[in-house]
């Protein structure tokens, strides 16, 4: 029979689960324009490739592929869609900040406040 007693003497099955509250808004910093925004956790975001760190202007999305200018060269990369509430502090993500109707224009942002 497995031992279900932790080193501190309490039983794991009796542990109180941690309650996580989702904030009403998540603060992000637009990396390119150095502005701050507070957005809802349900906001659509795109996770970015690791080599996307300092684009010139907005990032374009077309047919699931992003295109961006960085270091004087045009780059392309893959993304993964999620909600901003699934992000974590210091993560860099792509967000639509201006006109939501412009689905192809995304801005690189750094998450400032924890989403969980």
MMTF fields as JSON, N, C-alpha, C and O atoms, coordinates in Angstrom:
{
  "mmtfVersion": "1.0.0",
  "mmtfProducer": "UNKNOWN",
  "numBonds": 463,
  "numAtoms": 464,
  "numGroups": 116,
  "numChains": 1,
  "numModels": 1,
  "chainsPerModel": [1],
  "groupsPerChain": [116],
  "chainIdList": ["A"],
  "bondAtomList": [4, 2, 8, 6, 12, 10, 16, 14, 20, 18, 24, 22, 28, 26, 32, 30, 36, 34, 40, 38, 44, 42, 48, 46, 52, 50, 56, 54, 60, 58, 64, 62, 68, 66, 72, 70, 76, 74, 80, 78, 84, 82, 88, 86, 92, 90, 96, 94, 100, 98, 104, 102, 108, 106, 112, 110, 116, 114, 120, 118, 124, 122, 128, 126, 132, 130, 136, 134, 140, 138, 144, 142, 148, 146, 152, 150, 156, 154, 160, 158, 164, 162, 168, 166, 172, 170, 176, 174, 180, 178, 184, 182, 188, 186, 192, 190, 196, 194, 200, 198, 204, 202, 208, 206, 212, 210, 216, 214, 220, 218, 224, 222, 228, 226, 232, 230, 236, 234, 240, 238, 244, 242, 248, 246, 252, 250, 256, 254, 260, 258, 264, 262, 268, 266, 272, 270, 276, 274, 280, 278, 284, 282, 288, 286, 292, 290, 296, 294, 300, 298, 304, 302, 308, 306, 312, 310, 316, 314, 320, 318, 324, 322, 328, 326, 332, 330, 336, 334, 340, 338, 344, 342, 348, 346, 352, 350, 356, 354, 360, 358, 364, 362, 368, 366, 372, 370, 376, 374, 380, 378, 384, 382, 388, 386, 392, 390, 396, 394, 400, 398, 404, 402, 408, 406, 412, 410, 416, 414, 420, 418, 424, 422, 428, 426, 432, 430, 436, 434, 440, 438, 444, 442, 448, 446, 452, 450, 456, 454, 460, 458],
  "bondOrderList": [1, 1, 1, 1, 1, 1, 1, 1, 1, 1, 1, 1, 1, 1, 1, 1, 1, 1, 1, 1, 1, 1, 1, 1, 1, 1, 1, 1, 1, 1, 1, 1, 1, 1, 1, 1, 1, 1, 1, 1, 1, 1, 1, 1, 1, 1, 1, 1, 1, 1, 1, 1, 1, 1, 1, 1, 1, 1, 1, 1, 1, 1, 1, 1, 1, 1, 1, 1, 1, 1, 1, 1, 1, 1, 1, 1, 1, 1, 1, 1, 1, 1, 1, 1, 1, 1, 1, 1, 1, 1, 1, 1, 1, 1, 1, 1, 1, 1, 1, 1, 1, 1, 1, 1, 1, 1, 1, 1, 1, 1, 1, 1, 1, 1, 1],
  "groupList": [{"groupName": "UNK", "atomNameList": ["N", "CA", "C", "O"], "elementList": ["N", "C", "C", "O"], "formalChargeList": [0, 0, 0, 0], "bondAtomList": [1, 0, 2, 1, 3, 2], "bondOrderList": [1, 1, 2], "singleLetterCode": "X", "chemCompType": "L-PEPTIDE LINKING"}],
  "groupTypeList": [0, 0, 0, 0, 0, 0, 0, 0, 0, 0, 0, 0, 0, 0, 0, 0, 0, 0, 0, 0, 0, 0, 0, 0, 0, 0, 0, 0, 0, 0, 0, 0, 0, 0, 0, 0, 0, 0, 0, 0, 0, 0, 0, 0, 0, 0, 0, 0, 0, 0, 0, 0, 0, 0, 0, 0, 0, 0, 0, 0, 0, 0, 0, 0, 0, 0, 0, 0, 0, 0, 0, 0, 0, 0, 0, 0, 0, 0, 0, 0, 0, 0, 0, 0, 0, 0, 0, 0, 0, 0, 0, 0, 0, 0, 0, 0, 0, 0, 0, 0, 0, 0, 0, 0, 0, 0, 0, 0, 0, 0, 0, 0, 0, 0, 0, 0],
  "groupIdList": [1, 2, 3, 4, 5, 6, 7, 8, 9, 10, 11, 12, 13, 14, 15, 16, 17, 18, 19, 20, 21, 22, 23, 24, 25, 26, 27, 28, 29, 30, 31, 32, 33, 34, 35, 36, 37, 38, 39, 40, 41, 42, 43, 44, 45, 46, 47, 48, 49, 50, 51, 52, 53, 54, 55, 56, 57, 58, 59, 60, 61, 62, 63, 64, 65, 66, 67, 68, 69, 70, 71, 72, 73, 74, 75, 76, 77, 78, 79, 80, 81, 82, 83, 84, 85, 86, 87, 88, 89, 90, 91, 92, 93, 94, 95, 96, 97, 98, 99, 100, 101, 102, 103, 104, 105, 106, 107, 108, 109, 110, 111, 112, 113, 114, 115, 116],
  "secStructList": [7, 7, 7, 7, 5, 7, 6, 6, 1, 7, 5, 4, 4, 4, 7, 7, 7, 7, 7, 7, 7, 7, 7, 1, 7, 3, 3, 3, 3, 3, 6, 6, 6, 6, 3, 3, 3, 3, 3, 7, 6, 6, 7, 3, 3, 3, 3, 7, 7, 6, 6, 7, 1, 1, 7, 1, 1, 7, 3, 3, 3, 3, 6, 6, 3, 3, 3, 3, 3, 3, 6, 6, 3, 3, 3, 3, 3, 3, 7, 3, 3, 3, 3, 4, 4, 4, 7, 7, 6, 6, 7, 3, 3, 3, 3, 7, 7, 1, 7, 6, 6, 7, 6, 6, 3, 3, 3, 3, 3, 3, 3, 7, 1, 7, 7, 7],
  "xCoordList": [0.843, 0.0, 0.889, 1.776, 0.656, 1.523, 1.338, 0.26, 2.401, 2.372, 1.844, 2.476, 0.697, 0.121, 0.379, -0.32, 1.37, 1.719, 2.902, 3.913, 2.772, 3.849, 4.912, 4.67, 6.09, 7.152, 6.728, 7.321, 5.722, 5.279, 4.215, 3.741, 3.827, 2.897, 1.435, 0.603, 1.073, -0.334, -0.623, 0.277, -1.842, -2.23, -2.549, -3.252, -2.015, -2.238, -3.709, -4.162, -4.466, -5.879, -6.68, -7.795, -6.117, -6.799, -6.391, -6.909, -5.472, -4.992, -6.105, -6.907, -6.138, -7.126, -6.609, -5.482, -7.405, -6.926, -6.758, -7.501, -5.758, -5.512, -6.593, -6.907, -7.16, -8.201, -7.541, -6.828, -7.786, -7.208, -8.319, -9.351, -8.095, -9.073, -8.55, -7.397, -9.384, -9.009, -9.299, -10.403, -8.328, -8.564, -9.548, -9.729, -10.172, -11.104, -10.356, -10.884, -9.134, -8.308, -6.864, -6.412, -6.159, -4.741, -3.981, -4.316, -2.97, -2.173, -1.082, -0.362, -0.969, 0.065, 0.782, 0.221, 2.031, 2.809, 3.046, 3.579, 2.648, 2.936, 4.439, 4.919, 5.178, 6.635, 7.101, 8.097, 6.413, 6.827, 6.575, 7.449, 5.384, 5.008, 5.165, 4.907, 5.584, 5.798, 4.576, 4.685, 3.414, 2.175, 1.606, 1.931, 0.759, 0.155, -1.34, -1.998, -1.86, -3.282, -3.775, -3.025, -5.022, -5.652, -6.756, -7.697, -6.629, -7.518, -8.18, -7.633, -9.34, -10.027, -9.316, -8.67, -9.429, -8.77, -9.264, -8.552, -10.46, -10.999, -10.501, -10.867, -9.669, -9.124, -8.319, -7.51, -8.542, -7.799, -6.348, -6.066, -5.423, -3.996, -3.351, -3.916, -2.166, -1.36, -0.022, 0.635, 0.378, 1.712, 2.718, 2.405, 3.91, 4.869, 6.088, 6.393, 6.788, 8.063, 9.093, 8.999, 10.072, 11.074, 11.94, 12.48, 12.081, 12.938, 12.234, 12.85, 10.965, 10.246, 10.389, 9.756, 11.223, 11.46, 11.453, 11.237, 11.679, 11.721, 11.329, 12.168, 10.054, 9.655, 9.534, 9.372, 9.616, 9.375, 7.913, 7.516, 7.115, 5.691, 4.903, 5.344, 3.733, 2.852, 3.268, 4.035, 2.74, 2.962, 1.708, 0.593, 1.879, 0.753, 0.446, 1.352, -0.837, -1.295, -2.052, -2.962, -1.68, -2.363, -2.295, -1.211, -3.446, -3.541, -2.785, -2.163, -2.841, -2.222, -0.727, -0.107, -0.129, 1.314, 1.534, 0.871, 2.463, 2.771, 3.971, 4.867, 3.965, 5.061, 5.429, 4.553, 6.731, 7.152, 8.537, 9.343, 8.793, 10.083, 10.874, 10.404, 12.074, 12.932, 14.382, 14.755, 15.188, 16.608, 16.828, 17.804, 15.93, 16.07, 15.692, 15.869, 15.173, 14.782, 13.331, 12.82, 12.69, 11.323, 11.362, 12.051, 10.612, 10.572, 9.15, 8.185, 9.027, 7.723, 7.811, 8.893, 6.65, 6.642, 5.251, 4.253, 5.206, 3.938, 3.506, 4.335, 2.224, 1.689, 0.697, 0.301, 0.311, -0.724, -1.727, -1.343, -2.992, -4.03, -4.461, -4.519, -4.759, -5.245, -5.934, -6.038, -6.406, -6.966, -5.888, -4.994, -5.963, -4.993, -4.966, -3.926, -6.074, -6.137, -5.258, -5.004, -4.786, -3.895, -2.421, -1.546, -2.151, -0.765, -0.177, -0.873, 1.105, 1.772, 2.644, 2.984, 3.015, 3.825, 5.112, 5.761, 5.464, 6.675, 6.573, 7.502, 5.476, 5.297, 5.026, 4.326, 5.581, 5.313, 4.307, 4.445, 3.285, 2.178, 1.789, 2.15, 1.048, 0.518, -0.937, -1.719, -1.291, -2.653, -3.1, -2.287, -4.393, -4.971, -5.329, -6.163, -4.719, -4.92, -5.703, -6.314, -5.708, -6.333, -7.753, -8.7, -7.901, -9.205, -9.396, -8.726, -10.309, -10.513, -10.924, -10.785, -11.423, -11.81, -10.583, -10.683, -9.43, -8.193, -7.547, -6.573, -8.094, -7.672, -6.221, -5.605, -5.667, -4.306, -3.24, -2.059, -3.619, -2.644, -2.575, -3.549, -1.418, -1.212, 0.011, 0.931, 0.02, 1.124, 1.777, 1.09, 3.1, 3.828, 3.69, 4.018, 3.2, 2.981, 3.598, 3.729, 3.971, 4.487, 3.447, 2.976, 3.094, 2.11, 2.749, 3.821, 2.088, 2.628, 2.051, 2.79, 0.751, 0.104, -0.225, -0.54, -0.16, -0.483, -1.933, -2.826, -2.135, -3.474, -4.159, -5.366, -3.415, -4.007, -3.75, -4.175],
  "yCoordList": [-1.181, 0.0, 1.246, 1.373, 2.163, 3.341, 4.241, 4.321, 4.897, 5.833, 7.171, 7.804, 7.611, 8.875, 10.004, 11.017, 9.841, 10.869, 11.658, 11.078, 12.965, 13.826, 13.962, 13.576, 14.501, 14.663, 15.506, 15.383, 16.349, 17.216, 16.549, 17.152, 15.33, 14.589, 14.736, 14.07, 15.557, 15.69, 14.789, 14.456, 14.411, 13.542, 14.387, 15.394, 13.957, 14.696, 14.802, 15.839, 13.734, 13.767, 14.729, 15.101, 15.143, 16.085, 17.529, 18.454, 17.724, 19.068, 19.903, 19.4, 21.16, 22.084, 22.557, 23.044, 22.427, 22.868, 24.377, 25.125, 24.799, 26.231, 26.833, 26.303, 27.942, 28.622, 29.723, 30.571, 29.694, 30.701, 31.597, 31.121, 32.89, 33.86, 34.508, 34.934, 34.576, 35.226, 36.719, 37.096, 37.57, 39.008, 39.488, 38.855, 40.605, 41.185, 41.707, 41.682, 42.176, 42.69, 42.253, 42.03, 42.137, 41.784, 42.933, 43.367, 43.416, 44.537, 44.001, 43.066, 44.606, 44.239, 45.497, 46.593, 45.321, 46.434, 46.168, 45.123, 47.116, 47.056, 47.296, 48.398, 46.275, 46.332, 47.339, 48.029, 47.432, 48.299, 49.772, 50.612, 50.088, 51.488, 51.916, 53.074, 51.003, 51.266, 51.925, 52.959, 51.302, 51.752, 50.598, 49.436, 50.926, 49.921, 49.825, 50.817, 48.61, 48.356, 47.364, 46.493, 47.497, 46.519, 45.845, 46.496, 44.533, 43.773, 42.633, 42.157, 42.196, 41.092, 39.762, 39.587, 38.829, 37.527, 36.74, 35.866, 37.029, 36.327, 36.854, 36.328, 37.89, 38.473, 37.42, 36.704, 37.333, 36.4, 36.847, 38.033, 35.891, 36.196, 35.118, 34.046, 35.426, 34.461, 34.315, 35.31, 33.086, 32.835, 32.99, 32.686, 33.457, 33.823, 32.91, 32.274, 32.847, 32.119, 32.837, 34.046, 32.09, 32.68, 33.73, 34.609, 33.658, 34.636, 35.954, 36.865, 36.075, 37.352, 38.112, 37.76, 39.161, 39.89, 41.4, 42.114, 41.921, 43.368, 43.732, 44.204, 43.517, 43.824, 45.324, 46.109, 45.695, 47.073, 47.145, 46.552, 47.869, 47.987, 46.754, 45.944, 46.636, 45.524, 44.24, 44.255, 43.148, 41.828, 41.492, 41.732, 40.951, 40.606, 39.122, 38.289, 38.8, 37.416, 37.134, 37.878, 36.063, 35.672, 34.152, 33.568, 33.531, 32.074, 31.317, 30.289, 31.833, 31.154, 31.356, 30.763, 32.183, 32.442, 33.927, 34.769, 34.252, 35.655, 36.086, 35.294, 37.357, 37.969, 39.251, 40.036, 39.465, 40.658, 41.088, 40.279, 42.391, 42.98, 43.117, 43.706, 42.566, 42.627, 42.549, 41.685, 43.453, 43.45, 43.699, 43.215, 44.454, 44.769, 43.642, 43.765, 42.542, 41.406, 41.028, 41.203, 40.512, 40.027, 38.575, 37.742, 38.274, 36.934, 36.386, 37.149, 35.077, 34.423, 33.418, 32.95, 33.094, 32.136, 31.6, 32.133, 30.548, 29.932, 30.476, 30.929, 30.425, 30.868, 29.833, 28.911, 30.009, 29.172, 30.106, 30.952, 29.959, 30.826, 30.364, 29.167, 31.326, 31.048, 32.301, 33.307, 32.227, 33.398, 34.041, 33.355, 35.347, 36.075, 35.535, 35.59, 35.024, 34.456, 33.236, 32.83, 32.64, 31.482, 31.874, 31.01, 33.169, 33.641, 33.714, 33.479, 34.039, 34.209, 35.459, 35.915, 36.026, 37.246, 37.093, 36.048, 38.133, 38.248, 37.496, 37.549, 36.805, 36.127, 37.173, 38.158, 36.951, 37.84, 37.173, 36.009, 37.951, 37.454, 38.5, 39.67, 38.074, 39.017, 39.305, 38.395, 40.609, 41.045, 42.077, 42.823, 42.109, 43.185, 44.308, 44.12, 45.464, 46.566, 47.726, 48.479, 47.895, 49.075, 48.781, 48.935, 48.375, 48.109, 46.597, 45.947, 46.028, 44.578, 44.069, 42.88, 44.951, 44.547, 44.26, 43.563, 44.8, 44.558, 43.285, 43.331, 42.154, 40.86, 40.53, 39.719, 41.129, 40.777, 41.584, 41.251, 42.636, 43.51, 43.193, 43.391, 42.702, 42.3, 43.007, 43.35, 43.228, 43.925, 43.02, 42.325, 43.032, 42.25, 42.911, 44.086, 42.144, 42.663, 41.738, 40.532, 42.331, 41.57, 41.609, 42.679, 40.441, 40.355, 40.865, 40.404, 41.824, 42.436, 41.816, 41.536, 41.605, 41.033, 39.582, 39.209, 38.755, 37.337, 37.152, 37.871, 36.189, 35.914, 34.874, 34.666, 34.228, 33.195, 33.483, 32.717],
  "zCoordList": [0.0, 0.0, 0.0, 0.844, -0.941, -1.01, 0.203, 0.792, 0.546, 1.666, 1.168, 0.322, 1.678, 1.233, 2.222, 2.202, 3.081, 4.048, 3.496, 3.099, 3.475, 2.987, 4.058, 5.201, 3.732, 4.726, 5.936, 7.007, 5.778, 6.876, 7.731, 8.694, 7.409, 8.24, 7.87, 8.485, 6.917, 6.538, 5.346, 4.575, 5.204, 4.101, 2.87, 2.959, 1.706, 0.469, 0.13, -0.354, 0.38, 0.012, 0.868, 0.504, 2.019, 2.898, 2.617, 3.243, 1.686, 1.402, 0.772, -0.015, 1.125, 0.57, -0.781, -0.866, -1.841, -3.156, -3.188, -2.552, -3.95, -4.112, -4.993, -6.058, -4.542, -5.312, -6.128, -5.592, -7.418, -8.3, -8.817, -9.292, -8.72, -9.198, -10.467, -10.531, -11.448, -12.691, -12.554, -12.163, -12.869, -12.753, -13.809, -14.849, -13.521, -14.487, -15.711, -16.823, -15.507, -16.597, -16.401, -15.278, -17.499, -17.481, -18.126, -19.228, -17.446, -17.948, -18.867, -18.516, -20.046, -21.009, -21.483, -21.466, -21.906, -22.465, -23.932, -24.305, -24.769, -26.199, -26.34, -26.076, -26.753, -26.833, -27.883, -27.669, -28.992, -30.096, -29.782, -29.997, -29.274, -29.04, -27.587, -27.26, -26.704, -25.283, -24.633, -23.974, -24.836, -24.2, -23.39, -23.633, -22.43, -21.568, -21.837, -22.149, -21.708, -21.941, -20.895, -20.453, -20.508, -19.628, -20.43, -20.882, -20.599, -21.473, -20.707, -19.712, -21.156, -20.475, -20.718, -21.751, -19.78, -19.931, -21.138, -21.633, -21.616, -22.778, -24.11, -25.16, -24.08, -25.32, -26.074, -25.483, -27.356, -28.215, -28.306, -28.484, -28.183, -28.32, -29.172, -29.389, -29.645, -30.389, -29.68, -29.376, -29.42, -28.869, -30.01, -31.161, -29.696, -30.741, -30.738, -29.729, -31.879, -31.925, -31.053, -30.842, -30.551, -29.662, -30.345, -29.673, -31.655, -32.329, -32.626, -33.18, -32.274, -32.419, -31.107, -30.111, -31.102, -29.858, -30.031, -29.051, -31.238, -31.433, -32.865, -33.633, -33.234, -34.609, -34.844, -33.911, -36.107, -36.52, -36.932, -37.935, -36.164, -36.477, -36.074, -35.258, -36.667, -36.319, -37.034, -37.996, -36.533, -37.112, -37.917, -37.453, -39.094, -39.965, -39.874, -39.864, -39.808, -39.78, -41.063, -41.43, -41.744, -42.969, -43.102, -43.12, -43.193, -43.342, -42.248, -42.516, -41.01, -39.885, -39.746, -38.863, -40.601, -40.564, -40.307, -40.914, -39.408, -39.152, -39.982, -40.274, -40.351, -41.092, -40.362, -39.999, -40.143, -39.411, -39.867, -40.326, -39.727, -40.055, -38.758, -37.785, -38.765, -37.579, -38.026, -38.82, -37.514, -37.886, -39.361, -39.933, -39.989, -41.407, -42.343, -43.554, -41.81, -42.645, -42.372, -41.266, -43.398, -43.275, -42.805, -43.395, -41.73, -41.145, -41.189, -41.246, -41.163, -41.037, -39.898, -39.546, -39.326, -38.235, -37.958, -38.441, -37.182, -36.794, -35.428, -34.64, -35.168, -33.885, -33.367, -34.08, -32.123, -31.516, -30.846, -30.039, -31.172, -30.63, -29.24, -28.961, -28.379, -27.03, -26.509, -27.212, -25.263, -24.588, -23.741, -23.245, -23.57, -22.758, -21.327, -20.671, -20.841, -19.504, -19.323, -18.19, -20.407, -20.336, -20.312, -20.271, -20.338, -20.378, -18.969, -17.981, -18.892, -17.601, -17.66, -18.751, -16.503, -16.487, -17.282, -17.242, -17.994, -18.811, -20.132, -20.938, -20.368, -21.654, -22.73, -22.494, -23.896, -25.031, -25.943, -26.32, -26.289, -27.095, -28.113, -27.986, -29.129, -30.113, -29.777, -29.505, -29.801, -29.507, -30.533, -31.079, -30.783, -31.595, -30.639, -29.754, -30.798, -29.858, -30.431, -29.673, -31.71, -32.301, -32.761, -31.99, -33.963, -34.55, -34.66, -35.463, -33.854, -33.913, -35.295, -35.581, -36.146, -37.495, -38.364, -39.373, -37.968, -38.72, -38.203, -37.452, -38.608, -38.079, -38.414, -37.721, -39.446, -39.845, -39.106, -39.2, -38.371, -37.711, -36.208, -35.482, -35.754, -34.367, -33.809, -34.552, -32.49, -31.846, -30.807, -30.058, -30.768, -29.786, -28.42, -28.254, -27.438, -26.089, -25.058, -25.269, -23.946, -22.809, -21.697, -21.312, -21.189, -20.111, -18.831, -18.438, -18.177, -16.964, -15.689, -14.745, -15.661, -14.478, -14.727, -15.857, -13.702, -13.899, -14.31, -13.863, -15.158, -15.631, -14.773, -14.894, -13.919, -13.063, -11.609, -10.744]
}
